[in-house]
């Protein structure tokens, strides 16, 4: 006679609760990371596209791209613009606070640059 194999109901419930909590956490903080990668991509494209180091031109180019991509975490005024040799370098540092549940929040600091 063979023994039975499988998971108990208690084991299943504990595993399900843990997986649901991890999924909910991912759904809460995932959009902040997706927006970070979008910002990083857009500032790299703006830095490659613009040829003159004029703050207004760079801000307008970023603002157009941010409107299309629905970027709300930073505004064109938050951009730090510098020149490294013959390249334009655009960087930004910002924080996002995401409420998780109750009075618990996740605070995430992001730093994006066009030269990385």
DRENLUMRO-149719 format. One record per residue (C-alpha): x negated, y negated, z negated; residue number from 1. Coordinates in Angstrom, 1 decimal, m for minus. Example, Ala and Ser with C-alpha at 12.3 -4.5 7.8 and 13.67 -1.06 7.14 Angstrom:
2
<atom xx="m12.3" yy="4.5" zz="m7.8" seq="1"/>
<atom xx="m13.7" yy="1.1" zz="m7.1" seq="2"/>
# end
This chain:
116
<atom xx="0.0" yy="0.0" zz="0.0" seq="1"/>
<atom xx="m1.3" yy="m3.4" zz="1.0" seq="2"/>
<atom xx="m1.2" yy="m6.5" zz="m1.2" seq="3"/>
<atom xx="0.7" yy="m9.5" zz="0.0" seq="4"/>
<atom xx="m1.0" yy="m12.5" zz="1.5" seq="5"/>
<atom xx="0.1" yy="m16.1" zz="1.6" seq="6"/>
<atom xx="0.6" yy="m19.2" zz="m0.4" seq="7"/>
<atom xx="2.9" yy="m19.6" zz="m3.4" seq="8"/>
<atom xx="5.6" yy="m22.2" zz="m3.5" seq="9"/>
<atom xx="3.7" yy="m24.2" zz="m6.1" seq="10"/>
<atom xx="0.6" yy="m24.2" zz="m4.0" seq="11"/>
<atom xx="2.5" yy="m25.2" zz="m0.9" seq="12"/>
<atom xx="4.2" yy="m28.1" zz="m2.7" seq="13"/>
<atom xx="0.9" yy="m29.4" zz="m4.2" seq="14"/>
<atom xx="m0.8" yy="m29.2" zz="m0.7" seq="15"/>
<atom xx="2.2" yy="m30.9" zz="0.9" seq="16"/>
<atom xx="2.2" yy="m33.8" zz="m1.6" seq="17"/>
<atom xx="m1.6" yy="m34.4" zz="m1.1" seq="18"/>
<atom xx="m1.3" yy="m34.3" zz="2.7" seq="19"/>
<atom xx="1.7" yy="m36.8" zz="2.6" seq="20"/>
<atom xx="m0.2" yy="m39.2" zz="0.3" seq="21"/>
<atom xx="m3.2" yy="m39.1" zz="2.6" seq="22"/>
<atom xx="m1.0" yy="m39.7" zz="5.6" seq="23"/>
<atom xx="0.8" yy="m42.6" zz="4.0" seq="24"/>
<atom xx="m2.6" yy="m44.2" zz="3.0" seq="25"/>
<atom xx="m3.7" yy="m43.8" zz="6.6" seq="26"/>
<atom xx="m0.5" yy="m45.4" zz="7.9" seq="27"/>
<atom xx="m1.0" yy="m48.4" zz="5.6" seq="28"/>
<atom xx="m4.7" yy="m49.1" zz="6.2" seq="29"/>
<atom xx="m4.9" yy="m47.8" zz="9.8" seq="30"/>
<atom xx="m3.6" yy="m51.0" zz="11.4" seq="31"/>
<atom xx="m6.2" yy="m53.2" zz="9.7" seq="32"/>
<atom xx="m9.0" yy="m51.0" zz="11.2" seq="33"/>
<atom xx="m7.3" yy="m51.0" zz="14.6" seq="34"/>
<atom xx="m7.1" yy="m54.8" zz="14.5" seq="35"/>
<atom xx="m10.8" yy="m54.9" zz="13.5" seq="36"/>
<atom xx="m11.9" yy="m52.8" zz="16.5" seq="37"/>
<atom xx="m9.7" yy="m55.0" zz="18.8" seq="38"/>
<atom xx="m11.3" yy="m58.2" zz="17.4" seq="39"/>
<atom xx="m14.7" yy="m56.7" zz="17.9" seq="40"/>
<atom xx="m13.9" yy="m55.8" zz="21.5" seq="41"/>
<atom xx="m12.4" yy="m59.2" zz="22.3" seq="42"/>
<atom xx="m15.3" yy="m61.3" zz="20.8" seq="43"/>
<atom xx="m17.7" yy="m59.2" zz="22.8" seq="44"/>
<atom xx="m15.7" yy="m59.8" zz="26.0" seq="45"/>
<atom xx="m15.5" yy="m63.5" zz="25.3" seq="46"/>
<atom xx="m19.3" yy="m63.7" zz="24.6" seq="47"/>
<atom xx="m20.0" yy="m62.0" zz="27.9" seq="48"/>
<atom xx="m17.4" yy="m64.0" zz="29.9" seq="49"/>
<atom xx="m18.4" yy="m67.6" zz="28.7" seq="50"/>
<atom xx="m21.5" yy="m69.1" zz="30.1" seq="51"/>
<atom xx="m21.7" yy="m72.5" zz="28.3" seq="52"/>
<atom xx="m22.1" yy="m72.9" zz="24.6" seq="53"/>
<atom xx="m19.2" yy="m75.2" zz="24.1" seq="54"/>
<atom xx="m17.1" yy="m74.4" zz="21.0" seq="55"/>
<atom xx="m13.8" yy="m75.6" zz="22.5" seq="56"/>
<atom xx="m14.3" yy="m73.4" zz="25.6" seq="57"/>
<atom xx="m15.1" yy="m70.3" zz="23.5" seq="58"/>
<atom xx="m12.2" yy="m71.0" zz="21.1" seq="59"/>
<atom xx="m9.8" yy="m71.3" zz="24.0" seq="60"/>
<atom xx="m11.1" yy="m68.1" zz="25.7" seq="61"/>
<atom xx="m10.7" yy="m66.2" zz="22.4" seq="62"/>
<atom xx="m7.3" yy="m67.7" zz="21.7" seq="63"/>
<atom xx="m5.9" yy="m66.5" zz="25.0" seq="64"/>
<atom xx="m7.2" yy="m63.0" zz="24.4" seq="65"/>
<atom xx="m6.0" yy="m63.0" zz="20.8" seq="66"/>
<atom xx="m2.5" yy="m64.0" zz="22.0" seq="67"/>
<atom xx="m2.4" yy="m61.1" zz="24.5" seq="68"/>
<atom xx="m3.7" yy="m58.6" zz="22.0" seq="69"/>
<atom xx="m1.6" yy="m59.9" zz="19.1" seq="70"/>
<atom xx="m4.5" yy="m60.6" zz="16.8" seq="71"/>
<atom xx="m3.3" yy="m62.3" zz="13.6" seq="72"/>
<atom xx="m6.1" yy="m61.7" zz="11.1" seq="73"/>
<atom xx="m8.4" yy="m64.5" zz="12.3" seq="74"/>
<atom xx="m8.0" yy="m67.7" zz="14.3" seq="75"/>
<atom xx="m10.4" yy="m69.3" zz="16.8" seq="76"/>
<atom xx="m11.6" yy="m71.7" zz="14.0" seq="77"/>
<atom xx="m12.9" yy="m68.7" zz="12.0" seq="78"/>
<atom xx="m15.4" yy="m67.8" zz="14.8" seq="79"/>
<atom xx="m19.1" yy="m68.4" zz="14.1" seq="80"/>
<atom xx="m20.9" yy="m69.2" zz="17.4" seq="81"/>
<atom xx="m24.6" yy="m69.2" zz="17.9" seq="82"/>
<atom xx="m27.1" yy="m68.6" zz="20.7" seq="83"/>
<atom xx="m29.8" yy="m65.9" zz="20.6" seq="84"/>
<atom xx="m32.2" yy="m66.6" zz="23.5" seq="85"/>
<atom xx="m30.0" yy="m66.8" zz="26.5" seq="86"/>
<atom xx="m27.1" yy="m64.9" zz="25.0" seq="87"/>
<atom xx="m24.1" yy="m66.3" zz="23.2" seq="88"/>
<atom xx="m23.4" yy="m64.6" zz="19.9" seq="89"/>
<atom xx="m19.9" yy="m64.8" zz="18.3" seq="90"/>
<atom xx="m19.4" yy="m63.4" zz="14.8" seq="91"/>
<atom xx="m16.7" yy="m63.4" zz="12.2" seq="92"/>
<atom xx="m16.4" yy="m62.2" zz="8.6" seq="93"/>
<atom xx="m12.9" yy="m61.8" zz="7.1" seq="94"/>
<atom xx="m10.9" yy="m59.9" zz="4.5" seq="95"/>
<atom xx="m7.6" yy="m58.1" zz="4.7" seq="96"/>
<atom xx="m5.5" yy="m57.3" zz="1.7" seq="97"/>
<atom xx="m3.0" yy="m54.4" zz="2.3" seq="98"/>
<atom xx="m0.4" yy="m53.7" zz="m0.3" seq="99"/>
<atom xx="m0.2" yy="m49.9" zz="m0.9" seq="100"/>
<atom xx="2.5" yy="m49.4" zz="m3.5" seq="101"/>
<atom xx="3.6" yy="m51.2" zz="m6.6" seq="102"/>
<atom xx="0.9" yy="m53.7" zz="m7.7" seq="103"/>
<atom xx="m1.9" yy="m51.6" zz="m6.1" seq="104"/>
<atom xx="m3.6" yy="m53.1" zz="m3.0" seq="105"/>
<atom xx="m6.5" yy="m52.2" zz="m0.8" seq="106"/>
<atom xx="m8.9" yy="m55.1" zz="0.0" seq="107"/>
<atom xx="m11.1" yy="m54.5" zz="3.0" seq="108"/>
<atom xx="m13.9" yy="m56.8" zz="4.2" seq="109"/>
<atom xx="m14.8" yy="m56.7" zz="7.9" seq="110"/>
<atom xx="m17.7" yy="m58.2" zz="9.8" seq="111"/>
<atom xx="m17.7" yy="m58.2" zz="13.6" seq="112"/>
<atom xx="m20.3" yy="m59.6" zz="16.0" seq="113"/>
<atom xx="m20.7" yy="m59.6" zz="19.7" seq="114"/>
<atom xx="m24.3" yy="m58.6" zz="19.6" seq="115"/>
<atom xx="m23.8" yy="m55.2" zz="17.9" seq="116"/>
# end
